[in-house]
Amino acid sequence: MNREIVDVSRGLFAQLTFDWDIDWRGQSIGETTSGVSKVVYNAFPRWVGSPTVLLNRAQISQWRAVRASARGLVNLYRIRMCDPIGSAHSFAGATQATRKRGLPFATGRRFSTGWGFRFEPFVEAVGAALAGAETMRIEIPSGGIAPVVGQIMSHDDLPFMVTWIEPISADTFEIGIQMPLRRAIPAGAEIRMRGTGIFEATEEAMGLPAYGAGRTSTPRLLLQEWLR
């Protein structure tokens, strides 16, 4: 089945709860006669999340259109994994104007609407990192800032979490990551400091934006990462 990817704009809704997690997909097979517990891992791990979001009147209409495009369980969602504790500091290298209106052209001007290009804080890979790697070396671009332990980052829509950080120089760091890289990252590649992933709904009616007289809605999204 050909599954299309529906992009979910990062400004479409305000996220009220944040529970992104790695499902290692272990299954208990009980205990032996000596009382030793056993766990079997026979499936690939994946990210899961069930955030509750807030939609105003206009956003309800937009989200309806996104859900219709996803066609229930048929298509997929590309979603930025909002995580204020782990990624708010990523804006530290940006000016206030950049945070509010995006990046300008090299001339310093923005589009006629007053908006610039979308600002996405990133770091760069120093040397290639192979699939299966649990460590990698990164370099912070000029004006950037180092990641923090527990931060969710991604490359090519494949997210991972930073588990430890070791400074190598003022702008170069060795970081530990989990889950292990599922795809190689080439030298010089940009790594997003605010992770994005491709997810599928776990229920047909996921995210139904029911509303009342106040014309606001707080649906819960039930998402699991699509395993490519």
DOVEX-355560 format. One record per residue (C-alpha): residue number from 1; y, z, x. Coordinates in Angstrom, 3 decimals, decimal comma. Each point is the difference from the previous one (the first is absolute). Example, Ala and Ser with C-alpha at 12.3 -4.5 7.8 and 13.67 -1.06 7.14 Angstrom:
2
<pt nr="1" yy="-4,500" zz="7,800" xx="12,300"/>
<pt nr="2" yy="3,440" zz="-0,660" xx="1,370"/>
//
This chain:
228
<pt nr="1" yy="0,000" zz="0,000" xx="0,000"/>
<pt nr="2" yy="3,416" zz="-0,984" xx="1,326"/>
<pt nr="3" yy="2,235" zz="3,074" xx="-0,238"/>
<pt nr="4" yy="3,750" zz="-0,477" xx="0,268"/>
<pt nr="5" yy="2,250" zz="2,625" xx="1,595"/>
<pt nr="6" yy="2,918" zz="1,257" xx="-2,099"/>
<pt nr="7" yy="2,866" zz="1,465" xx="2,043"/>
<pt nr="8" yy="1,413" zz="3,260" xx="-1,346"/>
<pt nr="9" yy="3,671" zz="0,333" xx="0,953"/>
<pt nr="10" yy="0,722" zz="3,271" xx="1,771"/>
<pt nr="11" yy="2,954" zz="0,599" xx="-2,329"/>
<pt nr="12" yy="-1,956" zz="-0,600" xx="-3,199"/>
<pt nr="13" yy="-0,606" zz="3,684" xx="-0,694"/>
<pt nr="14" yy="0,650" zz="3,488" xx="1,317"/>
<pt nr="15" yy="-3,172" zz="1,712" xx="1,132"/>
<pt nr="16" yy="-0,347" zz="3,589" xx="-1,245"/>
<pt nr="17" yy="-3,253" zz="1,039" xx="1,692"/>
<pt nr="18" yy="-1,469" zz="-1,044" xx="3,341"/>
<pt nr="19" yy="-3,735" zz="0,261" xx="0,668"/>
<pt nr="20" yy="-1,041" zz="-2,873" xx="2,270"/>
<pt nr="21" yy="-3,270" zz="0,872" xx="1,692"/>
<pt nr="22" yy="-2,928" zz="-1,518" xx="1,883"/>
<pt nr="23" yy="-3,216" zz="-0,038" xx="-2,006"/>
<pt nr="24" yy="-2,697" zz="0,172" xx="2,684"/>
<pt nr="25" yy="-2,580" zz="-0,644" xx="-2,731"/>
<pt nr="26" yy="-2,534" zz="2,539" xx="1,158"/>
<pt nr="27" yy="-2,777" zz="0,928" xx="-2,422"/>
<pt nr="28" yy="-1,829" zz="3,304" xx="0,121"/>
<pt nr="29" yy="-3,780" zz="-0,273" xx="-0,176"/>
<pt nr="30" yy="-0,480" zz="3,728" xx="-0,383"/>
<pt nr="31" yy="-1,483" zz="2,542" xx="2,372"/>
<pt nr="32" yy="-3,183" zz="0,128" xx="2,008"/>
<pt nr="33" yy="-2,465" zz="2,851" xx="-0,444"/>
<pt nr="34" yy="1,696" zz="1,716" xx="2,941"/>
<pt nr="35" yy="3,379" zz="-0,074" xx="-1,792"/>
<pt nr="36" yy="1,587" zz="-2,781" xx="2,064"/>
<pt nr="37" yy="2,216" zz="-2,262" xx="-2,100"/>
<pt nr="38" yy="-0,166" zz="-3,761" xx="0,453"/>
<pt nr="39" yy="2,611" zz="-2,662" xx="-0,679"/>
<pt nr="40" yy="-0,532" zz="-3,765" xx="-0,003"/>
<pt nr="41" yy="2,750" zz="-2,538" xx="0,730"/>
<pt nr="42" yy="-1,197" zz="-3,379" xx="-1,231"/>
<pt nr="43" yy="3,293" zz="-1,644" xx="-1,016"/>
<pt nr="44" yy="3,251" zz="-0,904" xx="1,745"/>
<pt nr="45" yy="2,817" zz="2,577" xx="-0,290"/>
<pt nr="46" yy="3,130" zz="-0,951" xx="-1,914"/>
<pt nr="47" yy="3,370" zz="1,358" xx="-1,060"/>
<pt nr="48" yy="0,428" zz="1,368" xx="-3,513"/>
<pt nr="49" yy="2,962" zz="1,328" xx="-1,956"/>
<pt nr="50" yy="0,946" zz="1,099" xx="-3,499"/>
<pt nr="51" yy="3,795" zz="0,379" xx="0,116"/>
<pt nr="52" yy="2,037" zz="0,715" xx="-3,108"/>
<pt nr="53" yy="3,126" zz="-2,154" xx="-0,250"/>
<pt nr="54" yy="3,209" zz="0,096" xx="-2,028"/>
<pt nr="55" yy="1,211" zz="-3,119" xx="-1,821"/>
<pt nr="56" yy="3,308" zz="-0,427" xx="-1,797"/>
<pt nr="57" yy="0,549" zz="-2,470" xx="-2,828"/>
<pt nr="58" yy="0,518" zz="-3,080" xx="2,190"/>
<pt nr="59" yy="-2,798" zz="0,980" xx="2,369"/>
<pt nr="60" yy="-2,470" zz="0,361" xx="-2,866"/>
<pt nr="61" yy="0,484" zz="-3,689" xx="-0,816"/>
<pt nr="62" yy="-0,391" zz="-1,006" xx="3,649"/>
<pt nr="63" yy="-3,138" zz="2,105" xx="0,449"/>
<pt nr="64" yy="-1,478" zz="-1,509" xx="-3,166"/>
<pt nr="65" yy="0,403" zz="-3,432" xx="1,579"/>
<pt nr="66" yy="-1,631" zz="1,172" xx="3,241"/>
<pt nr="67" yy="-2,973" zz="1,452" xx="-1,911"/>
<pt nr="68" yy="-0,366" zz="-3,183" xx="-2,023"/>
<pt nr="69" yy="-0,023" zz="-2,042" xx="3,220"/>
<pt nr="70" yy="-2,732" zz="2,264" xx="1,379"/>
<pt nr="71" yy="-2,122" zz="-0,676" xx="-3,113"/>
<pt nr="72" yy="-1,684" zz="3,384" xx="-0,137"/>
<pt nr="73" yy="-2,725" zz="0,188" xx="2,639"/>
<pt nr="74" yy="0,206" zz="-3,670" xx="0,997"/>
<pt nr="75" yy="2,855" zz="-0,177" xx="2,516"/>
<pt nr="76" yy="1,337" zz="2,288" xx="2,724"/>
<pt nr="77" yy="3,187" zz="1,928" xx="0,763"/>
<pt nr="78" yy="1,874" zz="0,020" xx="3,319"/>
<pt nr="79" yy="1,676" zz="3,412" xx="0,059"/>
<pt nr="80" yy="2,107" zz="1,900" xx="2,512"/>
<pt nr="81" yy="-1,634" zz="3,402" xx="0,358"/>
<pt nr="82" yy="3,017" zz="2,171" xx="-0,719"/>
<pt nr="83" yy="-0,236" zz="3,215" xx="2,034"/>
<pt nr="84" yy="3,363" zz="1,807" xx="0,367"/>
<pt nr="85" yy="-1,272" zz="2,733" xx="2,330"/>
<pt nr="86" yy="-1,652" zz="-2,452" xx="2,364"/>
<pt nr="87" yy="2,534" zz="-2,829" xx="0,009"/>
<pt nr="88" yy="3,496" zz="1,174" xx="-0,982"/>
<pt nr="89" yy="0,858" zz="0,478" xx="3,676"/>
<pt nr="90" yy="-0,695" zz="-3,706" xx="0,614"/>
<pt nr="91" yy="3,490" zz="-0,773" xx="-1,281"/>
<pt nr="92" yy="1,534" zz="2,024" xx="2,826"/>
<pt nr="93" yy="0,668" zz="-3,080" xx="2,127"/>
<pt nr="94" yy="1,860" zz="-1,828" xx="-2,764"/>
<pt nr="95" yy="3,656" zz="0,202" xx="-0,947"/>
<pt nr="96" yy="0,975" zz="1,199" xx="-3,452"/>
<pt nr="97" yy="0,980" zz="-3,561" xx="-0,971"/>
<pt nr="98" yy="-3,408" zz="-1,307" xx="1,075"/>
<pt nr="99" yy="-1,785" zz="2,667" xx="-2,004"/>
<pt nr="100" yy="1,957" zz="-0,841" xx="-3,132"/>
<pt nr="101" yy="0,507" zz="-3,775" xx="0,247"/>
<pt nr="102" yy="-2,570" zz="-1,297" xx="2,490"/>
<pt nr="103" yy="0,297" zz="-1,796" xx="3,320"/>
<pt nr="104" yy="2,874" zz="-2,502" xx="0,490"/>
<pt nr="105" yy="-0,111" zz="-3,361" xx="1,775"/>
<pt nr="106" yy="0,695" zz="-0,076" xx="3,754"/>
<pt nr="107" yy="3,666" zz="-0,591" xx="-0,895"/>
<pt nr="108" yy="0,106" zz="3,344" xx="-1,794"/>
<pt nr="109" yy="0,397" zz="-1,651" xx="-3,410"/>
<pt nr="110" yy="-2,339" zz="0,356" xx="-2,973"/>
<pt nr="111" yy="-0,806" zz="-2,305" xx="-2,899"/>
<pt nr="112" yy="2,712" zz="-0,727" xx="-2,581"/>
<pt nr="113" yy="-1,582" zz="2,663" xx="-2,217"/>
<pt nr="114" yy="0,849" zz="2,617" xx="2,616"/>
<pt nr="115" yy="-3,673" zz="0,601" xx="0,815"/>
<pt nr="116" yy="-1,745" zz="-0,696" xx="3,297"/>
<pt nr="117" yy="-3,595" zz="-0,429" xx="1,061"/>
<pt nr="118" yy="-2,434" zz="2,756" xx="-0,903"/>
<pt nr="119" yy="-0,040" zz="2,742" xx="2,631"/>
<pt nr="120" yy="-3,500" zz="0,864" xx="1,200"/>
<pt nr="121" yy="-0,192" zz="2,449" xx="2,919"/>
<pt nr="122" yy="-2,684" zz="-1,025" xx="2,485"/>
<pt nr="123" yy="-1,485" zz="0,573" xx="3,438"/>
<pt nr="124" yy="-1,697" zz="-2,534" xx="2,279"/>
<pt nr="125" yy="-3,513" zz="0,031" xx="1,433"/>
<pt nr="126" yy="-0,102" zz="0,294" xx="3,798"/>
<pt nr="127" yy="-3,074" zz="-1,993" xx="0,925"/>
<pt nr="128" yy="-2,700" zz="-1,057" xx="-2,433"/>
<pt nr="129" yy="-1,967" zz="2,560" xx="-2,025"/>
<pt nr="130" yy="-3,541" zz="-0,975" xx="-0,946"/>
<pt nr="131" yy="-1,626" zz="0,443" xx="-3,385"/>
<pt nr="132" yy="-1,614" zz="3,439" xx="-0,086"/>
<pt nr="133" yy="2,607" zz="1,545" xx="2,317"/>
<pt nr="134" yy="1,093" zz="3,575" xx="-0,719"/>
<pt nr="135" yy="2,937" zz="-0,035" xx="2,410"/>
<pt nr="136" yy="2,736" zz="-2,482" xx="0,792"/>
<pt nr="137" yy="3,213" zz="-0,202" xx="1,990"/>
<pt nr="138" yy="3,287" zz="-0,795" xx="-1,727"/>
<pt nr="139" yy="3,594" zz="-0,637" xx="1,040"/>
<pt nr="140" yy="3,074" zz="1,034" xx="-1,970"/>
<pt nr="141" yy="2,626" zz="-2,775" xx="-0,374"/>
<pt nr="142" yy="3,644" zz="0,627" xx="0,855"/>
<pt nr="143" yy="1,509" zz="2,374" xx="-2,546"/>
<pt nr="144" yy="-3,436" zz="0,931" xx="-1,337"/>
<pt nr="145" yy="-1,751" zz="3,341" xx="-0,155"/>
<pt nr="146" yy="-3,491" zz="1,241" xx="0,848"/>
<pt nr="147" yy="-2,585" zz="0,504" xx="-2,760"/>
<pt nr="148" yy="-1,165" zz="3,478" xx="-0,980"/>
<pt nr="149" yy="-3,463" zz="1,497" xx="-0,360"/>
<pt nr="150" yy="-1,317" zz="-0,629" xx="-3,510"/>
<pt nr="151" yy="2,087" zz="-3,141" xx="-0,516"/>
<pt nr="152" yy="-1,607" zz="-2,960" xx="-1,808"/>
<pt nr="153" yy="0,640" zz="-3,293" xx="1,799"/>
<pt nr="154" yy="-1,518" zz="-3,456" xx="-0,377"/>
<pt nr="155" yy="-0,513" zz="-3,431" xx="1,483"/>
<pt nr="156" yy="-0,894" zz="-3,040" xx="-2,094"/>
<pt nr="157" yy="-0,196" zz="2,214" xx="-3,121"/>
<pt nr="158" yy="-2,720" zz="2,171" xx="1,578"/>
<pt nr="159" yy="1,268" zz="3,602" xx="0,057"/>
<pt nr="160" yy="-0,919" zz="2,805" xx="2,385"/>
<pt nr="161" yy="1,194" zz="3,542" xx="0,687"/>
<pt nr="162" yy="1,459" zz="1,354" xx="3,243"/>
<pt nr="163" yy="-2,096" zz="3,006" xx="1,111"/>
<pt nr="164" yy="1,631" zz="0,832" xx="3,353"/>
<pt nr="165" yy="2,809" zz="-1,243" xx="2,237"/>
<pt nr="166" yy="0,344" zz="0,072" xx="3,788"/>
<pt nr="167" yy="3,290" zz="-1,151" xx="1,591"/>
<pt nr="168" yy="-0,449" zz="-2,431" xx="2,898"/>
<pt nr="169" yy="3,708" zz="-0,684" xx="0,560"/>
<pt nr="170" yy="3,230" zz="0,266" xx="-1,972"/>
<pt nr="171" yy="-0,977" zz="-2,890" xx="-2,269"/>
<pt nr="172" yy="-3,777" zz="-0,357" xx="0,495"/>
<pt nr="173" yy="-2,654" zz="2,147" xx="-1,664"/>
<pt nr="174" yy="-3,769" zz="0,242" xx="-0,194"/>
<pt nr="175" yy="-1,114" zz="0,836" xx="-3,541"/>
<pt nr="176" yy="-3,280" zz="0,987" xx="-1,608"/>
<pt nr="177" yy="-0,855" zz="-1,701" xx="-3,288"/>
<pt nr="178" yy="-2,398" zz="0,395" xx="-2,907"/>
<pt nr="179" yy="-1,679" zz="-1,797" xx="-1,549"/>
<pt nr="180" yy="-0,988" zz="-2,083" xx="3,062"/>
<pt nr="181" yy="1,644" zz="-3,427" xx="0,112"/>
<pt nr="182" yy="-1,778" zz="-2,410" xx="-2,291"/>
<pt nr="183" yy="1,587" zz="-3,054" xx="1,574"/>
<pt nr="184" yy="1,251" zz="-0,659" xx="3,530"/>
<pt nr="185" yy="3,749" zz="0,302" xx="0,609"/>
<pt nr="186" yy="1,389" zz="-2,442" xx="2,596"/>
<pt nr="187" yy="2,444" zz="1,012" xx="2,717"/>
<pt nr="188" yy="3,593" zz="-0,060" xx="-1,205"/>
<pt nr="189" yy="-0,940" zz="0,158" xx="-3,687"/>
<pt nr="190" yy="2,337" zz="1,851" xx="-2,341"/>
<pt nr="191" yy="-1,492" zz="3,078" xx="-1,642"/>
<pt nr="192" yy="1,686" zz="1,263" xx="-3,144"/>
<pt nr="193" yy="1,022" zz="3,627" xx="0,118"/>
<pt nr="194" yy="-0,256" zz="0,192" xx="-3,790"/>
<pt nr="195" yy="-3,514" zz="-1,113" xx="-0,783"/>
<pt nr="196" yy="-0,901" zz="-2,655" xx="-2,540"/>
<pt nr="197" yy="-3,426" zz="-0,766" xx="-1,396"/>
<pt nr="198" yy="-1,749" zz="-2,245" xx="-2,488"/>
<pt nr="199" yy="-1,505" zz="1,928" xx="-2,894"/>
<pt nr="200" yy="-2,005" zz="-0,584" xx="-3,133"/>
<pt nr="201" yy="0,200" zz="1,972" xx="-3,226"/>
<pt nr="202" yy="-2,953" zz="2,251" xx="-0,741"/>
<pt nr="203" yy="0,485" zz="-0,191" xx="-3,773"/>
<pt nr="204" yy="0,939" zz="-2,856" xx="-2,328"/>
<pt nr="205" yy="2,906" zz="1,920" xx="-1,579"/>
<pt nr="206" yy="1,313" zz="1,372" xx="3,295"/>
<pt nr="207" yy="3,759" zz="0,589" xx="-0,029"/>
<pt nr="208" yy="0,559" zz="-0,658" xx="-3,706"/>
<pt nr="209" yy="3,745" zz="0,814" xx="-0,413"/>
<pt nr="210" yy="-0,037" zz="1,838" xx="-3,327"/>
<pt nr="211" yy="3,445" zz="1,313" xx="-0,980"/>
<pt nr="212" yy="1,770" zz="1,945" xx="-2,717"/>
<pt nr="213" yy="3,503" zz="0,359" xx="-1,389"/>
<pt nr="214" yy="1,408" zz="0,667" xx="3,476"/>
<pt nr="215" yy="-1,026" zz="-3,494" xx="1,158"/>
<pt nr="216" yy="-1,534" zz="1,319" xx="3,224"/>
<pt nr="217" yy="-3,614" zz="-0,007" xx="1,086"/>
<pt nr="218" yy="-2,060" zz="1,909" xx="2,588"/>
<pt nr="219" yy="-3,277" zz="-1,909" xx="0,379"/>
<pt nr="220" yy="-2,621" zz="0,948" xx="2,563"/>
<pt nr="221" yy="-1,284" zz="-2,706" xx="2,317"/>
<pt nr="222" yy="-3,711" zz="0,121" xx="0,849"/>
<pt nr="223" yy="-0,481" zz="-2,051" xx="3,151"/>
<pt nr="224" yy="-2,640" zz="-0,632" xx="2,620"/>
<pt nr="225" yy="0,380" zz="-2,222" xx="3,029"/>
<pt nr="226" yy="-1,462" zz="-3,466" xx="-0,247"/>
<pt nr="227" yy="-2,654" zz="-0,470" xx="2,665"/>
<pt nr="228" yy="0,323" zz="-3,490" xx="1,434"/>
//
